[in-house]
Amino acid sequence: MGAEIPSGRRTIAQVLDYLIRELHPKGRGPYTYAEIAHLIRQRAGEGAPTVSHGTIQSIRTGKVTNPGVDSLRALADFFGVPVTVFFDEAVFDQVEERIREIKDDVDRASAGDELADVLEDKEARAVAFRLSGLSAKSLRGIKGIVEGFRTAEGLPEVETKATKRNRRRKS
């Protein structure tokens, strides 16, 4: 009894924080506590567990360190993960890896959509074909010129995979 948490083991608060930060619709920030509680109540079937926004906040901030099974079950169901994610490091690692794979797949799909849009543009396609065979130094120079024109025309900066990764790490 009273055993210490093994070093490296995540707390329930840390797991919930991770789920809130990582699992939300693309193009918007994380759900608020009120949104999570509302959506859980809305989706809950007869007799299914629910949880209040105050309880969610208390769990995430570590104020409540030993939440009820029903609260954890409701949260796990909401995020689409097994309830054991809160207790089992191996399950957490599997969930974390799957989330990373899904996000990478979404990024690749978005890049494919962007490429398809660019290739539909006759002029952009003509320029792209003429780049083939140029040296890396020449390509960097052309990239700088294109970025200058985009800025001059008030177009947004083109996000690269590295830019997206860095932005994700900061949030």
N, C-alpha and C positions, 0 to 999 in steps of 0.2 A: 504494500500500500504506500501511497505517497511517492511512487517512483518518479524520477525526473524524466522529462521528455528527452529522448536520445538526441544528441546533437545531429543536425542535418534534417531532422524530422519537421515537417511543416505543421503549423498549428491549424486548427479549423479556420481561424480568422484569415490566415495567409491563403488557404485554399479558396475560401469564399472571395477574397479580394482578387485573386487570380481569375476566377471564373467571371466575376463582374467586369474586370478590365478587358478580358479577352473575348467573351462571348456576347456579342451584340450585333445587330444588323450592320452591314457594310454601309458606310456613308454617314454614320451617326456615332455619337459617343456612347459610353456605357449607360445602361438603364439606371434610373434613380431607384432608391429603396421603395418609394411609393409605387413606381411603375412595376417593379418586380412583384410586390405584394398584390397589387391590383390584378396583374396578369395571372398570378398563381390562383387567386380567388376565382377569376373568370374561367380558367381552364379546369378547375378542380371538379371532379365528379362528386356524386353523392358520397359523403363520408371520407373524401380524400383530404389529406392534411393541407392546411394553409399556414401562412405565417404573416405577421404584421410587419409594416415597414420599420417600426421601432426595434423589433426583434432582429430583423436583418441587419440594421445598423449596429446594434449591440454585439451581434456575432462578428461582424466584419471588423469592428474596432477592437475586439478582444475583451469588451466589457463582460460579455457572457462567454465563458470558456468551455462550458459543458452544456450546450444546447440540447433540447429534446430531440429524440429520434424523429418525431413527426416534422419538426422544423427543418431538420437536415434532409429528410425525405422530400419535402415540398421543394426545397431549394435544388436538390439534385434533379428532381423531375423537371423543374423549370429550365435548368441548363442542359438537360438531356444527357446527364452523366450518371454513372452508378453512385449510390450513396456511399459506397466504400471509398470513393475518392477522398473523402474527408479523413479517413483513418489509415489507409494503406498506401505507402509510398510507391509501390509498384503500380498500383492502379492509377495514382496521380501521374506517374511518369508516362503511362500509356495514354492517358487522356491528353496530357500536354503534347506528346508527340503527334497524336491524331489532330489536335487543333492546329499545330504547326503545318502538318501536311495539307489540311483543308485550306488554310490561309495561302499556302504556296500555290495550290491548285487554282484558287480564286485569282491570285495575282497573274498566273500564267494565262488564264482564260481572259482576263481583262487586257493583258498585253496582246493576245491573239485578236481580240475584238478591235483594238486600236490599230493593229497592223492591217487587218482587213479593211478598216475605214481608209487608211492611208493608201493602200493598194488600189482602192476603187477610184482614187483621184488620179486622172490621166497624167497631169503635170508632175505630181509627186512621184508617181511610178517611173516616169521618164528620167527624172533626176536620180532616183535610186539606182536605176540600171546603169547609169553613167558613172557611178561611184565604184563599181566593181573594178578591182585591179589597182586602185590607188593605194599608195603607201599609208601606213598608220599616221605618219606626220601630216600628210595631205588631208586625210580624213578628219584629224583633230582641227586643222585649220578651217575646213569647210563647216564643221560642226560649230565652231566659234562664230563664223559668219552667219549661219542660219539662226543661232541663238540671238545674235545682234538684231537681225531682221524681225524675229519674233517679238523681242522687247520693243523695238521701234513701232511695231504694229499693235502693241498693247495685248499680245497673246500671252497666256500663262506659260510659266516655265514647264518644260516637259519633265515629268517625274520618271526617274530611272528606278530600277529595282533597289539600288543602294540608297537612294533618297528616301524611298518608302520604308526601307528597313530602319534607317536612322530615325525617321519620324516616329515609327512604332516603338523604338527603344526609349525615346524621350517621353512618351506618354504613359 
